[in-house]
Amino acid sequence: MDTEGKESAGDGPQYRDVVILGGGLAGLTLALQLRQRDPDLSVTVVERRAHPVREAAYKVGESTVEIGAHYFADVLGLREHLESEQLRKYGLRYFFSDGQHRVEDCSEMGVSHLLPTPSWQLDRGRFENFLGDRVREAGVEFLDQAVVRTLELSESDAPHLVKFDHDGQSQTLAARFVVDASGRAGLIKRKLDLAQPNDHDANAVWWRINGQTDLDQWSDDPWWRQRFQPARRINSTNHMCGPGYWFWLIPLASGSHSLGIVCDAKMHPLETMNTHARAMEWLRRHQPRVHEALDNPVFELQDFLFLRHFSHGCKQVYSEHRWALTGEAGLFLDPFYSPGSDFIAISNTYVCELVELDRAGTRIGPYADFYQQLYFSFYENTLTLYQDQYPIFGHPQVMPIKVLWDYVFYWALLAPLFFSRRQADLVILSRLKPHFAEGRALNLAMQHLMREWGTRDSTPDLTQARAYDQYEVEWCREMNGALADELDDDAYVARTARWVAGMRQLAAEVLALARDAFTDIGDHGLDALLAGHDIDAHPAMLPPHWFAPLEEAAPAAAEA
C-alpha cells in the first residue's frame, strides 16, 4: 500500500486515512468500497481473529435479501464469486407448522420460480476469506490477529490514535477517520457509552451440522412435492413459524446446514433451548418434523451458540469528529427478513460519503447528523416489522398478509432508494419526503392492525393447508424486478408515488378482510389515512383465492 508522504515525523505513529476496527463482513466490505471509490485512500483493517477462518463459520447473517445482495454483487463487483462459490436462493419461505408433524397439511408461503432480483445464501467463512484476499489485492492493509488495546479519539483536527498488539509487538496508527466494525465488541460504543437498548426483546440460539436435510423429502404427498415446483425448498431461507418463534434452515455452499431458533423472550425462555440437547428437545415439541429430520447420527454438530437480547440500538453512529460505527457495532434489528447485510450496505455507503466529504475539505458535521437521522429512521421503521409481532408469527392467515405487506413496504421505499444510489441525495430525499411519510404512517397502522387480528384469533386452524406462491402475484414480480431500473428523478419520484398508492390499496383490502373476521376490530388510524380512497377503483393487490374458502380456492389457484 502506498503511504508515501503520510508518515508522521520522526518515530511517531504511521498515518492512515482510515482505520477500520474489525475485519468481519462489515469491516472488509467497507474497506473494499472505500478503496474502489478512492484508490489513493490509505486504509488499514485491524482484526482480532486469525485469517483465514474456517468455512461454515459460527456467525449469523448467512441469508441476504435484495439490498445486501445488490451491494455485494453490483456495488462491490463480487457477483462472480456469489454465482460460483455461494448458493443462489429461492427467496424466503414460511411454514406455519407449530406442533405439526405432517408438513403437507400445513400452509406454506414462498416462490415457485426465482424473482427477477437475485439473492444468495452466504457461507460466511468462505465469503470473509474471499473478502480478505480481495481487500489485500485492492491495496488495503489487513492485519489479522491484532488486538486493539487503546483508542484515543480526537475532537480537534488532530488524528485519532489506535494502539494495538500485532505479531508480538505494540503498534500505533494515527488515523484521520476511525470506523468501528467490531461487531458486538463495540469498541467505540463501549468507550463513549453509546449502547442503547430497544423494546424488541428476543433471543436466538443457532448451530450448524455437517450435512443438509432436503425439505422436499419430508413428505411423500404428491401435492406437497409439486406445489412449488420447479423451486427446491432447500434452497430457500426456510422459516418454520409458530406463536412467539421461528426456526431457520439455511443451506451453505460448503455442505453444512445452518439452523437456529429465534424467539420472543417472554414466550419461549432462553433456558429451554440454550444447549444443543435442550434445543433439540424444544424442536421435538414445537417442530416435530424438523426434529425427526435432524435427529440423525449422520449429522455431526459443528458449533452451538446462543445470544440473549440480540436486537439493539445506538445513541450515535456518525460523528463530526471523523468516527463512525457500522454493522452490529452500531445497530441490529432481527434476522426474520434477513436485514443484516442491508444495513451494512446502507451504513457503509454513508461512511464512504462522509470520508469523501472530509477528503474534499467539507465540514462533515451537518452531513453526519443528516445521514444518521436517515439511518435511524430506516432502523426505527424496519423495527416495527418485528417489535411485538412475534405472538402472531404462527398464524396461517394473518402472517401471509403481513409478509406481503412487509415486502411492499421494503420494495416501495427503502430498497429502491439504495438501488438507485439516492440514499444520500438531499434534493431527491426532500421530494420523496411526503411519500415516505405516508408510507411510514400506513405501515405503523398496518402493523397494529395485523397484531390485533392475529392475537384475537388465537387458535387458528393449522391444518387447512394453502400454498401461497408469491411468484404468481404480478405486482410482486413487477416491484422486485423494477429495483434495478435506471430512472431520472422525475420518473423515480412518480414511481414512488405509484408504489405508495399500491400500499394504500393493499391496506384498504387488508382492513376489509380484518373487519370480515372481527367486525369490531380497531382501524388503528387507517380510516383517516384511507379517507377518499376508492378500493373498487384500483386493481386488487391480494390474490382472491388466497383467502377464499378452500373449496373455492382450489379451482381459482389452478387457473392462476
Secondary structure, DSSP 8 states (H G I E B T S, - for coil): ---TT-B-STT--EEEEEEEE--SHHHHHHHHHHHHH-TT--EEEE-SS-SS--SS-S-S--B--HHHHHIIIIIS--HHHHHHHSEE---EEEEE-TT-S-GGGSEEEE-SS--SS--EE--HHHHHHHHHHHHHHTT-EEE-SEEEEEEE--SSSS-EEEEEEETTEEEEEEEEEEEE--GGG-HHHHHHT-EEE-S--EEEEEEEESS---GGGS---HHHHHTTTTS-GGGSEEEEEETTEEEEEEE-TTS-EEEEEEEETTTS-GGGTSSHHHHHHHHHHH-HHHHHHH--TTS-EEEEEEESS--EEES-SB-TTSEEE-GGGT-B--STT--HHHHHHHHHHHHHHHHHHHHTT---HHHHHHHHHHHHHHHHHHHTTTTTTGGGTT-TTHHHHHHHHHHHHIIIIIHHHHHTT-TT-HHHHHHHHHHHHHHHHHHHHHHHHHHHHHHHS-S--TTS--EEEGGG-HHHHHHHHGGG----HHHHHHHHHHHHHHHHHHHHHHHHHHHHH-TT---TTHHHHTTT--GGGS---S-HHHHS-HHHHHHHHHH-
